[in-house]
Amino acid sequence: MKITKMHPITEFQLRHATAMDIPALRSLIELSVRGLQQDDYSPAQIEGALGHALGLDTQLIEDRTYFVAEPVEQPGLIVGCGGWSNRRTLFGSDHGPNRENAFLDPKTDAAKIRAIFVHPQWARQGLGTLILKHCEEAAQQTGFSTLEMGSTLTGVPLYTLKGYVPRENVAVPLPNGETLLVIHMVKVL
């Protein structure tokens, strides 16, 4: 359990996500995408991406590499989530594209930063940074020295500020015929 003071009033606790959190996480992710990504993607792109390119990957929960953030004064209220992975899948939900569950080699591969989402009412309070830092430290503790992610356009400014470098634009085909632009980003620790 990690408690960090992020705001003069609010302290947040990070803990491992569990299977019992899945309904709340799915709801949080949808609220986050609809509320925070509307300036970067069209309504049709958001609809096509939810539950596909943008959503919960329960493999991360099973691997114990996915975390939830709760205000200390409101335990049980999940206001942010995110994780990292030592598997090949770069981004996406359980039903997302390009799933590869093979394990990575920390000596030659980059760990994946995955699915960081913040509730719109709790945005801009440092939660994304808190979750990202926690994930980076956890990946580094298991031997990874390079990290990569598939970032939404909304996340690029934060990740650039935190040392990630854009490598390529990836146009992800969505089930509804739309395409979602995702930015492949890399950071060397």
C-alpha positions, 0 to 999 in steps of 0.5 A, spaced: 500 500 500 502 506 497 499 513 500 501 519 497 499 526 498 497 529 491 493 535 493 493 539 499 486 536 501 486 529 498 491 523 499 490 517 494 492 510 496 494 505 490 493 498 491 492 492 486 486 491 482 482 485 484 477 481 480 471 484 484 473 491 481 472 489 474 465 493 474 467 499 477 473 499 473 469 498 466 465 504 469 471 508 470 474 507 464 468 509 460 467 515 464 474 517 463 474 516 455 467 520 454 469 525 459 477 527 457 478 524 450 472 528 447 476 534 444 481 529 441 476 524 438 470 524 435 463 521 438 464 515 433 471 514 434 470 513 442 464 509 441 468 504 436 474 504 441 470 503 448 471 496 449 476 495 444 482 499 443 480 503 449 478 498 455 480 494 461 485 488 460 483 483 465 490 479 464 493 485 468 489 484 474 490 476 473 498 478 473 497 483 479 500 489 475 494 493 474 492 498 480 487 502 482 487 509 486 482 511 491 482 517 496 484 515 503 478 519 506 473 515 501 476 508 501 472 503 495 471 509 491 476 508 485 478 514 481 484 512 477 487 506 474 493 504 470 498 498 470 504 495 466 505 489 463 511 484 462 507 481 456 507 483 448 500 486 448 501 494 447 494 496 448 487 494 448 482 491 452 480 484 453 477 484 446 482 489 443 486 488 437 493 485 436 493 481 443 499 477 444 500 474 451 507 471 450 512 474 456 517 479 455 524 478 456 527 484 461 534 484 458 531 485 451 524 488 451 520 494 453 515 493 459 508 496 457 505 501 460 497 500 460 491 503 460 491 509 465 485 512 466 482 518 471 475 519 473 473 526 469 472 529 476 478 527 479 482 529 473 488 534 473 490 532 480 496 528 479 493 522 479 495 520 472 502 522 474 502 518 481 499 511 477 505 512 471 510 513 476 508 507 480 508 503 474 515 505 472 518 503 478 514 496 479 517 495 472 524 497 473 524 493 480 523 486 475 529 488 471 526 492 465 530 498 463 525 500 457 518 502 457 513 503 451 506 505 451 500 506 446 498 513 448 491 516 446 492 523 443 489 526 450 495 522 454 501 525 449 502 531 453 503 528 460 507 522 457 512 527 453 513 531 460 514 525 463 520 523 458 516 518 453 518 520 446 513 519 440 516 513 435 510 512 430 503 514 429 498 507 429 492 507 426 487 502 429 481 500 425 475 499 430 469 495 429 464 500 427 469 502 421 472 508 424 480 509 426 483 511 432 490 514 432 494 512 437 501 514 438 507 509 440 511 512 445 518 509 448 522 511 455 529 509 457 529 509 464 
